[in-house]
Amino acid sequence: MYLQHFGLEKMPFQLTPDADFLYLSKGHNRAKSYMEYTVWNRDGFVVITGEIGSGKTTLIQQLLRSVDENVVIARIYQTQLNEIEFFQAILHELGLNPFKAGKVELISMLNDFLLEQYAEGRQVILIVDEAQNLSKRVLEELRMLTGMETDEDRILNLILVGQPELKHLLDAPGMEQLSQRIRFRFHLAALEEDDIHNYIDHRLEVAGIHKNKSGTIPKIFKEECIPVIYRYAGGIPRLINSLCDTALICAFVENKKTVTTKIIEEAVNELQWVPYHERVGIKALKNKPTSAVEFDSPAKLIDLMHEDDVREYPLKDGTTTLGRIGTNDIRLLDEMVSGHHAKIISFQNNYFIEDISSTNGSFVNGRRVRKCVLKNGDKISFGPYKLMFQMDAEEFANEPVFDKSASSTSETIVSIEDTVISGPVAANH
């Protein structure tokens, strides 16, 4: 649409992961080095975490592009699986047909394949994307897989990639044996404000921007735009891409060759964004690695469906999962509730609810949400289940509750763009 107007050969701020556009900030470069070390040295169980849209999948694409023919890679990106399904997914990625085998046969098939590849001088790497959704049972199977080795070498190397909840999951009680096997851990932080200028120039250059007669790259984005971009995108690459792409469209429509702060604000209005720290409920925009936050969770869910037996579900530090099957922290037995329906995440004394691609959706105060910040007294529904989020039960004891005659199907369903987190921040990267 605007390529010719700005002298570009291809879209510079596309949202789909493309290794050609990978900008190696200090953090991205270090994460890339850890992943490559796993390949080069056959030594590894590496864990990479980062916020949604921080560039984790692009790093995986870069790694896949760089390996030679002697490296066999199985990549798993659907992680809401039980143990059998997980082994089947691995073997299917490796080109085998595992779908009629039991667990013992699956493990035997995998072991035979790994030994065969090792004998032929090939290395096998398992990459698990979106690993924060793995169940504890699957994580235990991963621990067993890390022990597959000969007298001299590992025959399977493992890279786990996921959102920050993965760190809390691995640090949870009972996970010590798995955690001790991790060779490298790294949290991929958001870009610093000073890095955004270089990030934008890098993507424009890769997109083939035509240089000036002097041989320099034209400054499409004025320097004054950088603090505004940082304010609304928070240093998250995918959000920077979305905002910059929208700004270029706005500038093109107005027949402008440069993007000013006024145009950035117009783009923000088009996207209906609020500042990044308000949107995710985190005050610090510089998302640097931290140890697990330890505090006594004061929050709980009140089940309002049972008039004579009001039930309370305390929320855990880290992640509390809700769904129909028994592996969830809170089990909601109804056919309209998905197996793994939603999760509630605590982070720096903030609470978020996130739908896990459920069939019938998750609703907060009658609005369908993908992910949003929870406030005291918020009313949550999954199918017919009616719950209330409380930080202090006494404070909200007299709060109006759900109309028990209402059905979730009669609640107004609004688009993701109308929720606290909207647009590209809710997409997978």
N, C-alpha and C positions, 0 to 999 in steps of 0.2 A: 504493500500500500504506500509506504513512504520511502522505499529504498532509493529510488532515483532522486527524490527531493533532497535527501541527505548524502547522496553519493555513496551508498552502501551496496554490496553485492548480495548479502543475505541478512536475515533477521538477526540482530545482535543480542536481543534479550528474550529469546524463546524460553519457555518454561520447561520443556522436555530436556532431560540430561543429555549433554553432548560433550564428550571428552575433549573435543577440539577447543572448547571454550573454557576449560578448567583453568581457573585463576589460582595459582599456588601462593596463597598467603602463607605466613609462617606456620600457622596451624595446619593448613591443608598439606603443606609440604612435609610436615612431620608425620601426619597420619599416612600419607602416601609412602613414606620411607618405611614405616612399620609394616605396612602391608607387603611391600616389595621384599623386605627382609625375610618375611615368612616364606616367600617363594624362593628366594635365592639360597637360603640356608637350611631349608627343610626343618626349620625350628620354629614351631609356632602354634600358639593359640593367642590370637590378637583380638581385642575388643575395642571397637571404635564407636563412640556415642556422639550424638549431636542433635540439635533441635531440628524440627521439620523444616526442610528447605535449606539446610546449611551446606549441602553439597556432598553428602555421604554417597548417594547413588552415582554421582558423577565420578567420584573417586573409584568406585567399583568398576565403572565403565572404562576408566583409564587403565586400571590393573588388567582387566580382561584383554584390552588391546595390546598390552605390552608383553604378555607371556608368550613363550615359544611353544612349539608343537609337542614338547616333552612334558608339558604341564596340562593335566586334565582337571577341569574345574566343574564342580556341581554347585549351582547357585539356587538357593531356596529363597523365595520372596513371599510365599504364602505360609504363614507361621501359625495359624490357628488350627493346629493339627494335633491328633493324639499320637502316641508313640508309633503305632503301626503305620499310620498315614505319613508320618515323618520319614521313616525308613523307606517307604514306597516312593516318596518324592525324591529322596536322594538317589535311589537306584534308577528311577526313571530318568533323572537328569544325566546319569552316567550311561544311558542307552540300554538299560536292561528292562525286562518285563516282570515286575515284582507283584502284580496285582492279585495273584491267586495264592500267594505264599503267606504262611504264618510268621510270627515274630522270630522264632528260632531259625527258620529258613531264610528270612530276610537278613538277619545278622550274618549267617553263614555265607550268603550270596555276596554281601558287602565285603566280608573278610577275604573271600576268595578273589574278588575283583581287585582289592587293594594289593594283595600279595602278587597277583599276576602283573599288575602295572609296575610294582616295585622291581620285579624280576626283569622286566623289559626296560628298566631305566627311566620310567615315567614317575612323575610326582602328582599326587591327587590332593586338591585343595577343596574344602567345603566352605562356601560363603553363605552365611545365613543373614539375609536382609530383614529388616523389621523384627529383629530378634527380641524386642521387648514384649512381644505377644506370646512367646514360648511358654508353655506350661512347665511347672516344676518337674513333672514326670519326663518331659522331653529333655529338659536340661540335665536330668540325671542320666539319660541315654547319651547325651553329648559328653558328659564326663567319662562314660565308659569308652566312647569313641576316641577320646584323646589318649587313651591307653593303648591303642592299637599301634604296635611298633615291633621292629625286629630287635636283635641284640645291639644294633648300631644306629638305626634311624627310625624316625617316625614314618609310618606309611600313610598317615592322613594328617594334614594340617588344617587348621580351623580358623576362620575369620568371622566373628560375630559383629554385626553392624546394627545399630538401633538408636532409638530416641533415649533421652536421659533416664527414663524409667528402667532401662536395662541395667544401669549401674546399681540402682536400688535393689533390683531383682537379684543380681549377683552378690550383693552385700547382705542379703537377708539371711536370718538364721537357717542353718541346714545346708547352705550353699558353700561352706568353707572348702570342701574337697574340690569342687569345681573351680572356685576362685584361685586356689593355690596353684592350679595348672596354667593359669593365664600368664603368658610371657610378657605381653605389653598391653597396657591400657592407655587410651587417649580419648579425651573429650574434645570434639571439634567445636571450638567457640565461634560465635558470630564475628564478622569482620569489625575491626575498629573503625571509627569515623575517618581516620587518616588514610585508611586503606581503600575506602569506597571510590575515591577519585581514580586510583590506579586500576581498580576492578572495572570501572566503566570504560576507561580508555582501552584496557586489554580486550574487552568484548567488542568494542567498536573496531579495533585493529584486526581481530580475527574475522570479523564480519566483512572485511575488505574495504574499509572506508577509503575513499580517494584522498590522497595527500594533497596538500597545497603545493603551489609551484616551488615553494622553498623546501619542500620535502618533509614538512611537519604535518602532524595529524590535526585537522581542524577541531577546535574545542566546541563541540555541540552543546555540552552541558556546562553552563557557567559555574565558576568555583562557588558562588553563593548558594548553589543548589544543594551542595553536599550535606550541610547540617540539616536541611529540611528532609532530604532523602533518608538520612540516618534517623531522624526523629520518627518517621513513619514506617521505615523498613527495619529498624533495629539492627542493621548489619547482617541480616539474613539474606543470602544471595538470591533465593527465589523471589523474595518480596522486593528486593532491589530491581530484579528483572521485570516484574510485573509493573512496578511504578514507573520505571524508565520507559518501558514499551508504551504505556498509556500516555506518558508525557510526550513522546515522539509523535504519537497520533494527534494529540492536541496541538502541538506545534505545527504539524503538517496541515491540519484543518485551518489554522490561522495564517498559513503561508509564512511561518517564521523559520529561520535557519538555525536558530539557537534556542535552547531551553533555559528559561529564567525561573526564578522562584515562583513567580505568578503562575507560570504554566505547570510547575510541579503541584502547586496548590489546586489548580484546576483538575489535574489528574487524580489527586487525593479525593476530591469531591466526586469525581466520576466513579472511583472505586468504593466510595462511602467508607473510607478508613478513618480510624481514630489513631492517635499516636501509639506506637508499638507497645510501650510498657503498659498502657491502659488496656490494650486489646488482649494481652495475655496475662495481665494481673501481676506482672513482675516489675518492680521498681528499677532494678539495675539493668540498663541496656547492654552493658558489657558482660556477656554471658561467658564468664571464665570458669574453668574446671573448679569444682568445689567438692569437698567430702560430703557424704550423705548427711542430710539435715536430720538431727535427732531431736525430737520433742514429743511430748505426750499428746496424741491427737485428741482435741476437744470436740471433734465433730462426729455426728452420727446421722443415720437415716431413720425416720419414724415411719413405720408401715401403717397407713391409715385405712387399709382395706378391711381390717377385722374389727368390727365395732366393739365386740366384747373382749378382745384380746389384742390390744395395741402392742406391736412388737417394735423393738429397737435394734438397729444394726450398727454397732460401732465401726467407724472407718479406720483403716490402718494408715500408718505412716507409709508414704510411697504410693502404691497402687492397690485399689480394691476393685476386683472384677465382679460384675453382676451378670447373671444369665441363667438359662434353664438347666444346664447340665451340672453334675456334681463337682466338677473341678473349679467352679467359681468360688470366690470368697463369700458371696451372698447369692443363694440359689432362689430363683423365682419360678415356681412351677406353674407354667401356663403355656399353652401351645402358641400364643401370640408373642411370647418372649423367645428370642433367638438363643442358641446354645451359648455363645459368648456375645452378650448384647451390648454392654457398655462398661466403662471403667471410670472410677473417680480417683483422681490423682491429687496428692497433697505435695506442695512445693513451696518452701519458704513461707509457711503459714497461709498460703492461698490454696483453694480447692477448685479443681476443674472437673467437669464431666465431659467425657468423649464417647461418642457412639462408635461401636466397633462394626461398622458396615452391617447393622442389623436389618432384618427384613421389614419390620414395622416402625422403625424409627424410635428415637429418644426425644422426650418432650420436657421442656422446662417452662413452667408457667404457661402451658398451653401452646408453646411455640416449638416446632421441630428444630433440633440443633444438631450440628456436627461436633462442635466443641465450644464450650463457653465456661466462664467463671461462675462459680456458685456463690450466692449470698445467703445469709441467714434467712430462713423461712421460705426459700424457693421450693416450689412444688414440682416434683419430678414424676413422670409416668412412663412406664414400659408396658405396652399393651394395656390390660386392665389394672395393672399394679399402680397404686398411688402412694407416693413416698414424699416426705418432707425433709429437707436438709436443715439440720440444726447445729449451731455451734454451742448453744446454751439452751437446754430443754426448758428450763424454768422461764427464761425470758420470752419464749414463744409458746408457752403453754396455752395461752388464750388466743393464739393466732387462728384465723379462720382456716378450716381444712377444705379438702376437695369436696365437691358435690358428689356424693357416692352414686348418684343416679347417672352421672356423666360417663360416657364411654370415650376411650382414647380416639376412637374413629370420628367422634364429633368435634374433637379439638381442631383448631385452625392449624393447618400445616403451612409454615412459611419457609421460604428458601433459605439456604445456607447463608446467603449474602445478608440476610436480616439478623443473623445471630451475632454474638460478640466477636467471633472470629469469622471472617468472610473471605470470599474469593480464593486466591491461590494459596493462602496459608493453610487451607484445609486439604489441599491436594497432596498426593504422595509424590515424594521425590525419589 
